């Protein structure tokens, strides 16, 4: 399978690198020597919150494409996108093929921002890659989101296209960071030369001082690594990015979905609307056949209905549509209400809603923002712990969503599903309530 996709006359994207995160305490020269011994001759690197991701290819895997100014790692470019920084996400980018060639899909998997899957394969082979990545996330106790330009393998939470991977000009002479594929040169000669010059210039005594300095730096890195094994330290380090992460707030989500449904016909080109699933800035819309054909639907579908897919039994059509919703971070923790106060105010409103068939409920408080390797018990009683309670509503009449639009900004939404039948329109929703204990 070809590893290179030429995007334009300037840039080619390269896939299929073998990635690892370099150990901060291990000699980089030794790592490069080992990689070259194993046949690696090309590299791509980027930094993820202190983790240096290092990808390699052999000469058998890769040669510089002709008439292209830059070759960039596709996986590295995905990892540099701000919305995926430090995240666990699977990005699937379909290239439909051209000049008689079959289409392919690039699959890039990030686990906490580090590349663990970098592949390009035929559409028929992507299912196995998705399954493998999902199993790896399960082992790491991580949930992943799906992004890209094809919904053939699940509901997309974010739309990403090929052009999003290209560096963008920030000024006349600067562009956004890039992850180029460059030759992996031996580090031995440079290391020996520097060491030789150091010995000649500084002498044996000065070199001993250098060794003491190097030993001290190694001890500092070891202490830092040990500190990062402390669950409280690991949790503290993960908190800032978690709290700064944009989210769908309930007060914004329900009005946005209402605007979307107001534009969505119940009957369209011989197809009946059955379901709308919104889990982010993209909603998946499902239709059921009521006399129409695939061609009728495709021909009349508005341009902003993307990724139209036809079911094998010819009875269903699914497509994506963007959800115009401003995602915002949570308010400062000092503004979060106490859980008891939330139950008294908002909880009382929910009790009134239940009289009209809108049954909203919440679970017990749990510890949120847990990084991999940290158990809830390790930080649950620490004052820095972020506490949240999952909330949900099921099979409620759709008109009742307006009452949920008044929820305070410490209430988020992770999903809204609208179900349409010939008799009624109902909705399910879920999210989290962030409070002070």
N, C-alpha and C positions, 0 to 999 in steps of 0.2 A: 504494500500500500504506500503510495507517495506521501511523504511527510510534509511537503511544502505546498502551501497555497499562495499563489501570487495574487495579492489584493489589488495592487495598482503598479504603475511603472516605477514607483519609489520603494515600495515595501513588499516583502514576502514574509508570511508567517510560517514558522516551523513548529511541528508537533512531534510527539513521541520521544521527548527527552527522558532520560532516567534521572530522577530527582532524589536528593537527600538533603537533610538539614545538617550543616556542619557543626561538629562539637566545638564549642568555644575553647575548650581546654586542650584540643588536639592540634598538633602542628599542621598548618594549612599546606606547607611544602610537602609533608609526608602524605597527606590526603591526595594532593595532585599527583605525586609520584605513583601512588597505588592506582589511581584512576588511569593514568597513562599506561601503566603495566597491564591493566585490564583492557586496553585498546581505545580508551577515550581520547579524542583529539579536538573536540569542540565543546564549548561551555556556554552557559547562560546563568547569570546570578541575579538575585534581588534580595533585599532585606525585608523581613516581616517582623516588626516589633522586636528586633534583636536576633531573630532566627535567620541565619543566612541560608537561603535556599540555593542549591547548587545543582544544576542540570547538565548532563553530558550526552554527547553522541560520538560514535566512532566514524572513521572515514567511510566505512561501508554503509553507514546509516545516512550520511549527509555529505553533500558538496555544495559549495556556494552557487546559488542559481545565477544564471547569466542575465545581464542587462537589468539588474535590480540593485539599487543603491544600498539598501539595508535589509538584513535578514533578522527578524525579531522572533523571540520565543512566544508562541501564541498563549501558552499557559502563564508565562511570566507577565504578559500584557493584561490578562484577565486578573491576575493577583494584584496588579497595581491599580485596578479600578477602585476608586474611593468607596463605593458601596459594598465591595467585597473584602475590604481590608480586615483581616483578623477573623473573617466569617467562615462558616462551614457551608459550602454551596456547590452544587453541580451545575455547570454551564454547558449547554448543548447548542452548538451552532451548525446549522445545516447549510451545506453548499449544494445547490441543486444540480451542479454539473453543467458542463458546456462543451461545445465542439464534439458532441457525440459521446462524451465520457459520462459514466454513471455518477450520481450524486454521492456525497460523503457527509459524515457528521463528525465534527471535532468535539471531543468530550474532555472537559477540564474539571477535575475535582479538587476542591480546597478543603482542608481540615484545619480549622482555626487559622486560615490564611496561608497555610503551607500546602504546596502542590503534592498531592498523592495520586493523582490520575492525570495523565497527559497522553491522549491518544487521538488518532483520526482513523475512522473505520467506515465500512459500508453501513448503510442504514440497518440492514438485517443483523449486524453484529453489535449494535449499540445496546440492545437490551441486556446482554450479558455483562457489559461494562457498567451499566447502571446498577444491576444487581450486585456486582462486586463492590462498587463504591458504597451502596446502601449497607451491605454487610459490614464493611469497614467502619462506617459511622456508628452502627449498632454496637460494635465491639468497643469503640471509644466513648460510647454513651452520648453521642452527639446527634442532634436532628439537623438535617440539611434542607435547604431551600433549593428550588429548581429555577434556573434562569436560562435565557437564550432566545432563539428565534423559531423554535419548533415545539409544539405542544404534543407531539406524537407519543411522548413518554411520560406525560403527567402535566398537571396544571402549573403554568409558569407564574411565579410571583414577581418576576421582573423581566422586561424585554431587553435583550442585549443583541446587537447586530455586529456584523464584522467590522464595520467602520468604527465602532466604539473601542476597538482594540488598537487603533492607530494613534500614534502620538499627536497631540493637538498643539498648535502654536499658541504660546502665551504672550509673546512679544515678537518683535521683528527678528530677534536673534535666538530666541529660546523656545523650546517645546516642553511638553509634559514628559516625565521620566519614561524611559524605555528599557527593555531587557534584550539587548542584542545578542545574537549568537556569534561568538568570536573564537579564534583558535585557542586551544588549551595548551599553553606552552609549559615546558618543564621549569620547575622552580629551583632545581638543583644548582644550575650555573649561577643564577643571580644570588642565591643564598650563600654559595661558597665564595663568590667574589666579594660580597659585602662583609662576610666574616673575615676574609683575608685582609681587606683594607682596614677593618676595625682593629685587627691584631697588629698590623704594621703601624698604624697611627697611634694607638692607645697603649700598646705594650701589654705584657702579661698582667700587671697589676690593674690596669684600667679594665681589661677584659674580665678579670675576676669581679670587678665592680659591676660590670654589665650583667654578669651571671646572677649576682645578688638582686639586681633590679628586675631581671626577668623572673627570678624565683618569687619575688614579692608580687609582681603582677599576676603570676600564676596562682598564688595563694589568694589574691583578691578575687580573681575570677571564680576560684573554687568556693570561696565564702559566699559570693553572690549566687552561685549555682545552688549551694546548700540552702541559702535563704529562700530561694524560689521553690524549694521543696516544702517549705513551711506553708501549711494550708492557708493561714491567715494572710501571709505575705502574698501568696498567689492570688487570693481572693481580692485583696486590696489593689493589686496591680491590674486586675481585670475590671474593676468597678468603673473607672472613668469612661472607658470606651462603651461600656454597657449603658451607662446613664446618658451618654451623648448620642446614642443611636436613635435615629428618627423612627417614629412609630405611627400607626394609625390610632389617633385618639377617637374615642366613641363619639364625641361631640362633632367631629369632622366626618367620620366614616359613614354614619347613617344618612346625613344629608347628601353626601356624594353618591351613595348607592341609589338614593331616591331620584336624584337627577338622571342617573343612568337608566333606571327602569322607566322613567317618564318618556324617554326617547325610544324605548324598546317595544315594538309591536308584539301583541300576543299571537297573531297569525301573520305569517310572512311567506309569500310565494308557495303556498301549499304546505307549510310547515308550522307546527304549533310550538310555542315557547313552553319549555318544561322546567328549566332550572338555570339559575345564575349562581355561580360560586365565586366569591371575592375573597382572596387571601393576601392581597397586597395592592400594588398599583395596576394589576391586571385582573380581569374577571373572565372566567370561562362560562360560555353560554351554550346551553344544550337545547336542541330542537327535536321534535318527533314528527315523523312524516304524516301528513294529512292530505295526501293526494298529489303533492308536488314531487319534483325530481331534483337530483343533485344539481343538474344543469340550471334548472329554474332558480334555485337558491344562489348558486355561484354567480350567475349573470346579474341578478338584481341586488346582491349584497353590497352595502356601502363600503367604500374603500377602507374605512377604519376598522372593519371587521376582519381581523387578521388570523392567519393560521387555520383556515377552514379545513376541517377533517371530516371525511365521510366514513360511517361505520361499515363493517363488512356485511352486516345483514340488511343494509340499505334502508334502515328504519330511523337512523339518528344522524344528526349533524352537530358538530361541536366547533366553536371558534372562540377566539379571544378578543377582548375589547379593553382598551385602556380605561382605567378609572382615574378621573381627575380629582385627586385628593392630596392636600398638602400634608406631608408627613412631618411630624415635629417630635423633638425630644420631650421626655417627661419634664414637668416643672421641677424646680429645686426641691430637694428632699424636705427642706424646712417648711414647704408649703403643703406637703402631703398631710391629709387628716389622720387622726388616730382611728384605728379600726372601729373602736366602739362608737366614735362620733359618726363615722361613715354609716354604720348600721342604723344609727338613730335617724339620720337625715335621708340619705339615698335609700337605705333599706326600708324605711317606712313608705317611700314612694313605690318601691317594688311590691310591697304588700298590697297596696291599693291596685296596682296593675293586675295582680292575680285575680281580682274580682271580675276582670274583663277578659280572662283567658290568657293573659300574658304572664307566664310564670317564669320569673327571673330568679336565679339563685346563685349562691357562691359556695365555694369549698373553704376549708381551713387555710390559714396562712402557711406558706412555704417559703423557703429561702430561694431567692432569685439570683441571677447573675453568676451561677456556679461555673467556674472554668473546669476543664477536664482534669480529673485527678483529685478534685476537692469534694468531699462528701458534705451533705447539709449539716450533719451533726458536728463537723469540725468547726463551723463558724456560726451555728444557729444562735448561740448565746452571746456572740460578740456584738458590741454596739454598732459596728460598721455593716452588719448584715442587712441586705435589702429584703424586705418581706412583701410578698404579693399573694393574693388569693384569686384563683381562677373563678371566673363567673361565666354563666351561660344562660341562654333562653332557647327553648325548643318548641317547634310547631305552633308558634304564636301567629295570630293574624297580622298580615303585613302592615295594616294601618297602625298597628301598635308600635311600630319602630320610632314614630315621632316622639313618643314619650322617653325613649332612650337617648335621644339627641341632646338632652339637657344634662347628661352625666358630666361630672367635673373632669378636669384634665388629667387626673391621676388614674383614670379608667381607660384602658386601651382595648382595641378590637384586633383579634388575630384572624377571624374569619366571619363572613356573613354569607349565608346560603338562602336563596329564595326558591321555593318550590311552587310550581304553578300546575293546577289541575283545572278541569272544566267547572269545578264547584267552588274552589277557593284558592287564595294565594297566601301561603304561610312562609315563615322564615325561622331559621336557626341562626344563632350568633354565639360567639365565644370570645373571651379576652381575659385580661388580668386587671386586678385592682391593686394599685401600689399604695401602701399606707404605712404609717408609723404604728408599731405594735401597741 
